[in-house]
Amino acid sequence: MADHWQIRFDEGHQQRYLPDRQAVLRYVLAIGPRSASTRFEVFTEAPPVRLADGSAGGRSYSLVEVIDLALAGQRERLAAELAALSGPAALSGPGGPGSPGGPGGTP
């Protein structure tokens, strides 16, 4: 899985760098209803660009998905994918039910 993810939205006027796919899905689901555009372009970090002298020229990103929240069922698909990525392990992890400070846990 990629080390870094990038999303672009509002016709390219906004971009965010996120650590993983879960963060991308959470962000799109949270900001989507308030965004000026329903289209989000999702990129993953690709191998660095090589300059003519063979040295690394910096980060590059490759488009992996376009999410359009205007399409029927997109929000539900993203929510289902996020739930699958979160899975039961996330519920018992820090902040999950039964953990200290989590819902149902001890303070």
C-alpha positions in Angstrom: 0.0 0.0 0.0 1.1 3.5 -0.7 3.0 5.5 1.9 1.0 8.7 1.1 -2.3 9.5 -0.5 -3.4 12.7 -2.1 -7.0 13.8 -2.9 -7.9 16.8 -5.1 -11.3 18.3 -5.2 -13.2 21.5 -6.0 -11.9 21.3 -9.6 -8.3 21.0 -8.4 -8.4 24.1 -6.2 -8.1 22.0 -3.0 -5.8 19.1 -2.2 -5.0 17.1 0.9 -2.3 14.6 1.7 -3.4 11.7 3.9 -1.6 8.7 5.4 -3.8 5.8 4.2 -7.0 4.7 2.4 -9.1 4.8 5.6 -8.2 8.5 6.0 -9.1 9.2 2.4 -12.5 7.5 2.8 -13.2 9.3 6.1 -12.2 12.7 4.6 -14.3 12.3 1.4 -17.4 11.2 3.4 -17.0 14.0 5.9 -16.2 16.9 3.5 -18.2 15.7 0.5 -21.6 17.2 1.6 -19.9 20.6 2.2 -17.6 20.6 -0.9 -18.3 22.9 -3.9 -17.8 19.8 -6.1 -18.9 16.2 -5.7 -15.8 14.9 -7.6 -12.7 13.7 -5.8 -9.6 12.5 -7.5 -7.6 10.0 -5.5 -3.8 9.5 -6.0 -1.2 7.3 -4.4 2.5 7.9 -4.1 4.4 6.5 -7.1 8.2 5.9 -7.4 10.1 9.2 -7.3 10.8 10.9 -10.6 14.3 10.3 -11.9 16.3 13.2 -13.2 18.6 13.0 -16.2 21.6 12.5 -13.8 19.9 9.5 -12.2 19.1 11.3 -8.9 15.6 11.3 -7.3 13.6 14.4 -8.4 11.0 14.3 -5.7 7.6 12.7 -5.1 5.2 11.8 -7.8 1.6 10.6 -7.6 -0.5 8.4 -9.8 -4.3 8.7 -10.2 -6.0 5.5 -8.9 -9.6 6.5 -8.6 -12.2 9.2 -9.3 -15.0 9.3 -6.7 -18.1 11.2 -7.7 -20.5 11.5 -4.8 -23.2 12.6 -7.3 -23.4 9.0 -8.6 -26.1 6.8 -7.0 -24.7 4.5 -4.3 -21.3 6.1 -4.0 -21.6 7.2 -0.4 -22.9 3.7 0.6 -20.0 2.0 -1.3 -17.4 4.2 0.5 -19.1 3.7 3.9 -19.1 -0.1 3.3 -15.4 -0.1 2.3 -14.5 2.1 5.3 -16.3 -0.3 7.6 -14.5 -3.3 6.0 -11.1 -1.6 6.4 -11.9 -0.6 10.0 -13.1 -4.2 10.8 -13.4 -5.7 14.3 -9.7 -5.1 15.1 -10.4 -1.3 14.9 -13.2 -1.6 17.4 -11.0 -3.2 20.0 -8.1 -0.9 19.4 -7.4 2.4 21.1 -10.5 4.5 21.5 -12.8 1.6 20.5 -15.5 0.0 22.7 -14.1 -1.5 25.9 -10.8 0.3 25.7 -9.8 3.0 28.2 -11.3 6.3 27.1 -13.4 4.6 24.4 -17.2 4.1 24.3 -18.1 1.7 27.2 -14.5 1.7 28.4 -13.1 3.0 31.7 -12.0 6.6 31.7 
